[in-house]
């Protein structure tokens, strides 16, 4: 074998590793079409994850979400502190025969027979009055009494009412509680042994979660519900796994055509009601009530609630 000279080795090495100027340009300079194709594949870096959801301001979506027992029990646990043991959540629950002169219909209703607790969850609209839900609460309590032989309530009844469009009447928080407890007339001292069952009616104003004393477990739910109203949520802002599950249930792509139709119907209903109410400022409350009756979409109870008129006056119009 002929030995290679040092100069030959150097020449071969340089020839192998030194591309021509033309070769350099062909390697590092893409054509315009290549540049366009390359840039078209670039996507902006997102700093957070926004999920498209259906707003919880609609009854149909609120019921869709919290009719799932795991979500219902998680919500109740964080607001009331009770771990329910239930297999199902009824929606649009009604007592047959009705209790009292006005029939009631509960958005969401669950009974824990083991712990003897009934939980009702209502979604309220701006026009709904507090007295309406007090009536619902009392109806549910009365319905549990089976005989005059014993007036002791066999179960505890707790109602959670969520307002997604009304401000709290309290300057201190977005949570208002009517607890049905006895108190001393002169001192105001709580007498917790008078009633065995601790019934509660709790109003939750989801847009008022910023108060410093709002419990963190409640605050995150209130923020999540209010956050859904603009149809998108940032999942990274929530640590509660049940709230993550809530967003999955109400994800925009998982809403059925039937549910979308009911959302549209609710929206039109609210728009018409607001227009009637606006017109009523000029024509008078009674005329507004007459318009509502002619519209034919509201019950006489709902008309009385919206206008502030008594049910008897509405019936007489």
Phi, psi and omega in degrees: 000135181280129180286140178274142177283160179300320181294324178293317179299314180299316181298319180294318181298313181294319179298324183286321187261359182246092178290156178289165178301322179297320180294321179299314181296322181291333181279317191257355182242100179288154177290167179299321180294323178292320178298315181299317180294320181294314182292328182294338181273352180285140179235146179294146178281124180271135180271344176211171183251116179256124178257134177278125183227164173274137183293139178280008174284344179268135180304316185298324180282320178300316179290322178302317184290307191266007170280353174281119182309317180299320179288321179298311182294324178294318178299312181297318180301317184285333180266327188247336180084017180249130176269100182287149172240094185226156177253337182211159174237119178277145173238149185058043180290133178226145176271131178234117357290164183290155176265119182083186186281339183245126180290147179245153177219118184267131180303308182222135188216130178217142179238124174264097185290330180292314181265002175055056180227136172247128178242128175244137176237125182241141171258120186255149176260168183303323185280349181290138180265157179294326181297329179300315183282334172295320176298316179299316180300312181294323178298317180294324178292314181295324183298337181281345180277116186267337186206153177288352178290339182210111181267005177288131180291125182285340180223162174268132180249124179233129179243128174252123180244122182255116174263119179259359183221015182230143179279150180294143176278354182262138177281354188257334180192173176264016178238124180235130185238132168251112192255001175057031180265150177274143178224152177295134186296321186270323184260340183078005182293136180289131178248088191281357181258004180288312179250134180287318183268132183261077180291148180215143171239116187242124176261128181243119179256100193294338181276358182241061182260357188279352181300139188300326185270003177294125180303139183300324180297326178280320185303317184294322176295316181298317178297317182296315180296315180293325180296330183288344188295335177264014171075011175210145181225151174261103185298332183294344182276355185240133181255342180289119182297332178291327177288324174300319178294324177301314181297327177295319182293320185263014178304139187307317184289348181260006177276128183282161176302323179295319179292323177296321179295320179290325175298316179297319179296317178298318180299313179297322179298315180294319180298316180294319180297317179294323179292318177300317182293321178296316179296328183293337178296332180269326187263347181105153184296319181295322179293324176299315179299321177297320178297318178299316180295321179292328178298324171079007182257350182247148175282164178296328177296316179295321179296317178297320180295317183289316187274339184086359176283157177286158180299325181296318180294318180297317180298328184280346183287000000 
